[in-house]
């Protein structure tokens, strides 16, 4: 049970990171 929960959490974090990177890559830099 624990490994599956951990894996799901890890996947969610990975998706969040990929989304942030995609947004940064496709939007004009604001810095």
Backbone as JSON Lines, residues from 0, in Angstrom:
{"i":0,"aa":"X","n":[0.84,-1.2,0.0],"ca":[0.0,0.0,0.0],"c":[0.88,1.26,0.0]}
{"i":1,"aa":"X","n":[1.88,1.26,0.88],"ca":[2.74,2.45,1.01],"c":[3.48,2.77,-0.3]}
{"i":2,"aa":"X","n":[4.13,1.76,-0.93],"ca":[4.88,2.07,-2.17],"c":[3.99,2.67,-3.25]}
{"i":3,"aa":"X","n":[2.77,2.15,-3.37],"ca":[1.87,2.67,-4.41],"c":[1.53,4.13,-4.13]}
{"i":4,"aa":"X","n":[1.26,4.43,-2.85],"ca":[0.94,5.8,-2.48],"c":[2.13,6.72,-2.77]}
{"i":5,"aa":"X","n":[3.32,6.25,-2.42],"ca":[4.53,7.04,-2.64],"c":[4.74,7.28,-4.13]}
{"i":6,"aa":"X","n":[4.53,6.23,-4.93],"ca":[4.71,6.35,-6.38],"c":[3.72,7.36,-6.95]}
{"i":7,"aa":"X","n":[2.48,7.3,-6.49],"ca":[1.47,8.24,-6.99],"c":[1.85,9.66,-6.64]}
{"i":8,"aa":"X","n":[2.36,9.86,-5.41],"ca":[2.79,11.2,-5.0],"c":[3.94,11.66,-5.87]}
{"i":9,"aa":"X","n":[4.89,10.76,-6.15],"ca":[6.05,11.1,-6.97],"c":[5.59,11.51,-8.37]}
{"i":10,"aa":"X","n":[4.64,10.77,-8.94],"ca":[4.14,11.08,-10.28],"c":[3.48,12.46,-10.28]}
{"i":11,"aa":"X","n":[2.73,12.75,-9.21],"ca":[2.07,14.06,-9.14],"c":[3.09,15.18,-9.11]}
{"i":12,"aa":"X","n":[4.17,15.0,-8.35],"ca":[5.22,16.02,-8.28],"c":[5.89,16.17,-9.64]}
{"i":13,"aa":"X","n":[6.14,15.04,-10.32],"ca":[6.78,15.1,-11.64],"c":[5.89,15.86,-12.62]}
{"i":14,"aa":"X","n":[4.6,15.58,-12.6],"ca":[3.68,16.27,-13.52],"c":[3.68,17.76,-13.23]}
{"i":15,"aa":"X","n":[3.7,18.13,-11.94],"ca":[3.72,19.54,-11.58],"c":[4.98,20.22,-12.11]}
{"i":16,"aa":"X","n":[6.13,19.55,-11.95],"ca":[7.4,20.12,-12.42],"c":[7.38,20.27,-13.93]}
{"i":17,"aa":"X","n":[6.88,19.25,-14.64],"ca":[6.83,19.3,-16.11],"c":[5.92,20.44,-16.55]}
{"i":18,"aa":"X","n":[4.79,20.61,-15.87],"ca":[3.87,21.69,-16.22],"c":[4.53,23.05,-16.04]}
{"i":19,"aa":"X","n":[5.25,23.22,-14.93],"ca":[5.93,24.5,-14.67],"c":[6.98,24.76,-15.73]}
{"i":20,"aa":"X","n":[7.75,23.73,-16.08],"ca":[8.8,23.89,-17.1],"c":[8.17,24.24,-18.44]}
{"i":21,"aa":"X","n":[7.08,23.57,-18.78],"ca":[6.41,23.85,-20.06],"c":[5.89,25.29,-20.08]}
{"i":22,"aa":"X","n":[5.3,25.74,-18.98],"ca":[4.79,27.1,-18.92],"c":[5.94,28.1,-19.08]}
{"i":23,"aa":"X","n":[7.07,27.83,-18.42],"ca":[8.22,28.73,-18.51],"c":[8.79,28.73,-19.93]}
{"i":24,"aa":"X","n":[8.76,27.56,-20.59],"ca":[9.36,27.44,-21.91],"c":[8.49,28.12,-22.97]}
{"i":25,"aa":"X","n":[7.14,28.05,-22.79],"ca":[6.24,28.54,-23.84],"c":[5.81,29.98,-23.63]}
{"i":26,"aa":"X","n":[5.99,30.51,-22.41],"ca":[5.59,31.9,-22.15],"c":[6.81,32.8,-22.2]}
{"i":27,"aa":"X","n":[6.65,34.05,-22.62],"ca":[7.8,34.96,-22.65],"c":[8.34,35.17,-21.25]}
{"i":28,"aa":"X","n":[9.65,35.27,-21.1],"ca":[10.25,35.43,-19.77],"c":[9.74,36.7,-19.09]}
{"i":29,"aa":"X","n":[9.42,36.6,-17.82],"ca":[8.9,37.75,-17.08],"c":[9.99,38.33,-16.18]}
{"i":30,"aa":"X","n":[11.14,37.67,-16.11],"ca":[12.19,38.12,-15.18],"c":[12.94,39.3,-15.79]}
